[in-house]
Amino acid sequence: MKLITSESVNIGHPDKTCDTIADAFLDEALRQDPNSQMAVECAIKNDKLFIYGEATTKAHIDYDEIARSVLREIGYSCEFQITKEISEQSPDINQAVERQEICANDQGIVYGYASNESKEYMPLPIVIAHKLMMKYEQFRKRTKRFFADAKSQVTIEYDTKKTRRIKTVLLSVSHSDILTNEEIRSTILNNVVYPVIREYEGLYDENTEFIINPSGKFTIWGSFSDSGCVGRKIIVDSYGGVGRVGGGCFSSKNATKVDRSGAYYARYVAKNIVAHDLAEECEIQLSFAIGKSEPISINIECFGTNKVDMAKIEDYVRKNFDFRLKNIISELDLLKPIYRKTACYGHFGRDFAWEKIKD
């Protein structure tokens, strides 16, 4: 028996707030200029927001208004002090990217992962953790007694590699100080946890543990409780600790940044291998070099779950997938303003182009 735990965080968590603002900047740039080169991030603490990074774009972006709009949506009523430090992309980098064929913006390694343990071809712990946060976000918008900062954590018990049962579900949610702990527990169980868990009948029992707000108090939330910045939740954003991840985050980056586009394509290939029943589990590693149009290495790992020879899987990949950055951007349609939606609840296992199954 083994236990695997994954977590998710909601938009009011300061790190996710920053991811959302950064991807809102990117979407606005792409809406006006699809060839924008963007890496504008932010950091938040109390009522102060620092916006910084690089932008080479024809777009006219009102960074302050975009940030304030996101902050209002999250539920902040205070007026934020905003400081900006934004420059154009280094011409040394730009000349390496914009060549006869579009090239990688930087070196790096990325991973894509898939397994058949859920209908999303994702590890079950992260799937349920994200669904809990999605349900909580829907719920908290209907009440003034719960706020946008929240976390979930799900532990799954496995027998060998097969899912056995949901062992523990943990939620910590920010709330009004007029609520008692018992009111919080019963409200969250009935409006968030049970509606999600019912989908997994047979995987929970009377011994499944539900932990709600173990700290006992969570009335100070968001940037007044913690600091945040872009890219600090890469495990939440990817596979929840199952499968490996590369060294770079996703949010704020346009498609020439292979930390993002390469990871999306690696997931795309891994998912198709599993979806076509060539293996029960698959991980793809890609490595890139700045100024090169395609990966300098591709590795396929199926952890002994492959149902055909690995040579046949490699042949399937070679015949059906084109790893040149130009094709990745084209095939996955990555020049559109689609990125704010990715900032919360994971970049994989949802309705994105890199989740489609090829014929």
C-alpha positions in Angstrom: 0.0 0.0 0.0 1.2 3.6 -0.7 -0.3 7.0 -0.1 -0.1 9.9 -2.6 -1.2 13.4 -1.7 -1.8 16.4 -4.0 -3.0 19.9 -3.3 -4.7 22.8 -5.1 -5.1 26.4 -4.2 -7.8 29.0 -5.1 -7.5 32.3 -6.8 -7.4 34.2 -3.5 -4.1 32.5 -2.6 -1.5 35.2 -3.2 0.6 33.1 -5.5 -2.4 32.2 -7.6 -3.6 35.9 -7.6 -0.2 36.8 -9.1 -0.4 34.0 -11.7 -3.9 35.2 -12.7 -2.8 38.8 -13.1 0.2 37.8 -15.1 -1.8 35.7 -17.5 -4.4 38.5 -17.8 -1.5 40.7 -19.0 -0.5 38.1 -21.5 -4.0 37.6 -22.9 -4.4 41.4 -23.4 -1.1 41.5 -25.3 -2.0 38.6 -27.5 -5.5 40.0 -28.1 -3.9 43.1 -29.7 -0.6 41.5 -31.0 -0.4 37.7 -31.4 3.4 37.9 -31.8 3.9 39.6 -28.5 6.9 38.4 -26.5 5.8 38.6 -22.8 7.2 37.7 -19.4 5.6 40.3 -17.1 5.1 39.0 -13.6 4.0 40.4 -10.3 4.5 40.1 -6.5 1.9 41.0 -3.9 2.0 41.8 -0.1 -0.7 43.7 1.9 -2.0 46.5 -0.3 1.1 46.7 -2.5 1.6 45.1 -6.0 4.9 45.1 -7.8 4.6 44.5 -11.6 7.9 43.7 -13.3 9.4 41.9 -16.3 9.8 42.1 -20.1 7.4 42.9 -22.9 8.1 43.3 -26.6 4.7 44.0 -28.1 2.8 46.4 -30.2 -0.1 46.2 -27.7 -1.0 49.0 -25.4 -1.6 47.4 -22.1 -3.1 49.1 -19.1 -1.3 47.1 -16.5 -2.8 49.0 -13.5 -6.4 48.5 -14.6 -6.0 44.8 -15.5 -4.5 44.2 -12.1 -7.1 46.2 -10.3 -9.9 44.4 -12.1 -8.6 41.0 -11.1 -8.1 42.1 -7.5 -11.7 43.4 -7.3 -13.0 40.1 -8.7 -11.1 38.3 -6.0 -12.8 40.4 -3.4 -10.3 43.1 -2.3 -12.0 46.3 -1.3 -8.8 48.3 -0.6 -7.0 50.5 -3.1 -3.6 48.9 -4.1 -0.4 50.8 -4.5 1.1 49.6 -7.8 4.8 49.9 -8.8 6.0 48.9 -12.2 9.4 48.0 -13.7 8.9 46.7 -17.2 11.4 46.7 -20.1 11.6 45.2 -23.6 12.9 41.7 -24.1 16.7 41.7 -24.4 17.7 42.0 -28.1 20.3 39.2 -27.5 17.4 36.9 -26.7 15.1 38.3 -29.4 17.6 37.7 -32.2 17.9 34.0 -31.1 14.1 33.6 -31.2 13.0 35.4 -34.3 15.0 33.6 -37.0 14.1 32.0 -40.3 12.1 29.6 -38.2 10.8 30.4 -34.8 13.2 29.2 -32.1 13.1 28.5 -28.4 13.4 31.5 -26.1 15.6 29.8 -23.6 17.1 26.4 -22.8 15.3 24.1 -20.4 13.8 20.7 -19.7 10.1 20.1 -19.6 7.9 17.0 -18.8 4.5 15.8 -19.8 2.7 13.0 -18.0 -0.5 11.0 -18.3 -2.0 7.9 -16.7 -5.3 6.0 -17.1 -6.4 6.2 -13.4 -8.9 8.9 -14.2 -11.1 9.9 -17.1 -9.0 13.0 -17.4 -5.8 10.8 -17.9 -4.4 12.6 -14.8 -3.4 11.4 -11.3 -6.6 11.1 -9.2 -5.3 13.1 -6.2 -4.7 16.3 -8.2 -8.0 15.9 -10.2 -10.1 15.8 -7.0 -8.1 18.6 -5.3 -8.8 20.9 -8.3 -12.5 20.0 -8.4 -12.8 20.9 -4.8 -11.3 24.3 -5.4 -13.5 24.9 -8.5 -16.6 24.0 -6.4 -15.5 26.2 -3.6 -15.0 29.2 -5.9 -18.5 28.7 -7.2 -19.8 28.5 -3.7 -17.9 31.5 -2.2 -19.2 33.8 -4.9 -22.7 33.2 -3.6 -22.0 34.2 0.0 -20.3 37.1 1.8 -19.2 34.8 4.6 -16.4 33.0 2.8 -13.5 34.5 0.9 -11.4 33.7 -2.1 -8.3 32.3 -0.3 -8.5 28.6 0.1 -6.5 25.3 -0.2 -7.5 21.7 -0.7 -5.5 18.5 -0.2 -6.4 15.0 -1.2 -4.7 11.7 -0.1 -5.4 8.6 -2.2 -4.5 5.1 -1.0 -3.1 2.8 -3.6 -2.7 -1.0 -3.7 0.4 -1.4 -6.0 -0.5 1.2 -8.7 -4.3 0.7 -8.6 -6.4 3.3 -6.8 -7.9 1.8 -3.7 -9.7 4.5 -1.8 -9.8 8.2 -0.9 -8.2 8.3 2.5 -8.2 12.0 3.4 -9.8 15.2 2.1 -8.5 18.4 3.6 -9.8 22.0 3.0 -8.7 25.3 4.6 -11.0 28.2 3.6 -11.0 31.8 4.6 -14.1 33.0 6.3 -16.0 35.7 8.2 -15.2 35.9 11.9 -18.9 35.6 12.7 -18.9 31.9 11.8 -18.2 29.1 14.3 -15.9 26.2 13.5 -18.9 23.9 13.4 -20.8 26.2 11.0 -17.8 26.3 8.7 -17.4 22.5 8.8 -21.0 21.7 8.0 -21.3 24.4 5.3 -18.1 23.4 3.5 -18.9 19.7 3.7 -22.4 20.1 2.3 -21.7 22.7 -0.3 -18.2 21.8 -1.5 -16.9 18.4 -0.4 -19.9 16.1 -0.7 -21.0 17.3 -4.2 -17.5 16.6 -5.5 -16.9 13.3 -3.7 -20.2 11.8 -4.8 -18.7 11.5 -8.3 -16.3 8.9 -6.8 -18.7 6.5 -5.2 -16.9 3.3 -4.3 -13.6 5.1 -3.6 -14.7 6.5 -0.2 -16.2 4.9 2.9 -17.0 5.5 6.5 -13.3 5.7 7.3 -12.5 8.4 4.8 -11.4 11.4 6.9 -12.6 14.9 6.2 -10.6 17.7 7.7 -12.0 21.3 7.5 -10.0 24.3 8.7 -7.7 22.5 11.1 -6.1 25.8 12.2 -9.4 26.8 13.8 -9.3 30.3 12.4 -8.7 31.8 8.9 -10.2 35.3 8.9 -7.1 37.2 7.6 -6.6 36.1 4.1 -4.8 36.8 0.8 -2.0 39.3 0.6 -2.7 40.4 4.2 -2.0 36.9 5.4 0.9 36.0 3.1 3.0 37.3 0.3 2.8 35.9 -3.3 4.5 36.0 -6.6 4.2 34.3 -10.0 5.4 30.7 -10.5 5.5 29.3 -7.0 2.9 26.6 -7.5 4.3 24.5 -10.4 3.4 21.2 -8.7 -0.2 22.4 -8.3 -0.1 23.6 -11.9 1.1 20.3 -13.2 0.6 16.8 -11.8 0.4 17.2 -8.1 3.7 15.6 -7.3 3.1 12.6 -9.5 5.4 12.7 -12.5 8.3 15.1 -12.8 8.3 18.8 -13.7 10.8 21.0 -15.3 12.5 24.0 -13.7 10.3 26.8 -15.0 6.8 28.0 -14.4 4.0 28.5 -16.9 2.2 31.8 -16.1 3.2 35.1 -17.7 5.0 33.4 -20.6 4.0 33.4 -24.3 4.5 30.4 -26.5 8.1 30.9 -27.5 9.0 30.2 -23.9 9.3 26.4 -24.0 8.8 26.1 -20.2 5.1 26.6 -21.2 4.6 25.5 -24.8 7.0 22.5 -24.5 5.4 21.3 -21.4 2.0 21.5 -23.0 3.1 19.5 -26.0 4.8 16.9 -23.9 1.5 16.4 -22.0 -0.3 16.2 -25.4 2.0 13.4 -26.6 1.9 11.5 -23.3 -1.9 11.7 -23.1 -2.3 10.4 -26.6 0.0 7.4 -25.9 -2.2 6.5 -22.9 -5.5 7.3 -24.6 -4.6 5.0 -27.5 -4.0 2.2 -25.0 -0.3 1.9 -25.8 0.6 2.2 -22.1 -1.1 2.7 -18.8 1.2 5.5 -17.8 3.6 7.7 -19.7 6.1 10.5 -19.1 7.7 12.5 -21.9 10.9 14.6 -21.3 11.9 17.3 -23.8 15.0 19.4 -23.6 15.5 22.7 -25.6 18.3 25.1 -26.4 17.9 28.8 -27.0 17.9 29.6 -30.7 17.1 26.0 -31.7 13.8 25.2 -33.5 13.3 21.7 -32.1 14.2 19.8 -28.9 17.7 18.5 -28.6 16.4 15.4 -26.8 13.2 13.5 -26.5 12.7 10.7 -23.9 9.7 8.5 -23.5 9.2 6.5 -20.3 6.3 4.2 -19.7 7.4 2.7 -16.4 6.9 -0.9 -17.6 3.2 -0.3 -18.3 3.6 -0.3 -22.1 1.3 -2.7 -23.9 3.4 -2.8 -27.1 7.1 -2.7 -27.6 8.7 0.7 -26.8 10.0 0.8 -30.3 6.4 0.8 -31.6 5.5 3.7 -29.2 8.5 5.6 -30.4 7.5 5.0 -34.0 3.9 6.1 -33.2 5.3 9.4 -31.8 7.7 10.0 -34.7 4.9 9.5 -37.3 2.2 11.6 -35.5 3.9 14.4 -33.6 6.2 17.3 -34.8 8.2 18.8 -32.0 9.4 21.9 -33.8 8.4 24.9 -31.9 6.7 26.4 -35.0 4.5 23.4 -35.2 3.8 23.3 -31.4 2.5 26.8 -31.6 0.5 26.1 -34.7 -1.0 22.7 -33.7 -2.0 23.8 -30.2 -3.1 27.3 -31.4 -1.0 29.1 -28.8 -1.1 32.6 -30.1 -4.6 33.2 -28.9 -5.5 34.9 -25.6 -6.3 31.6 -23.8 -4.0 31.8 -20.8 -5.9 33.4 -17.9 -8.1 30.4 -17.8 -5.0 28.2 -17.1 -3.9 30.2 -14.1 -6.1 28.3 -11.6 -7.1 24.7 -11.2 -4.2 23.2 -13.2 -2.9 23.5 -16.8 -3.7 19.8 -17.6 -6.8 17.6 -17.5 -9.1 20.4 -18.6 -10.6 21.7 -21.8 -7.5 22.9 -23.6 -6.1 22.2 -27.1 -3.2 20.1 -25.6 -5.8 17.8 -24.1 -7.3 16.7 -27.4 -6.9 13.1 -28.6 -5.6 12.7 -32.1 -7.1 10.2 -34.6 
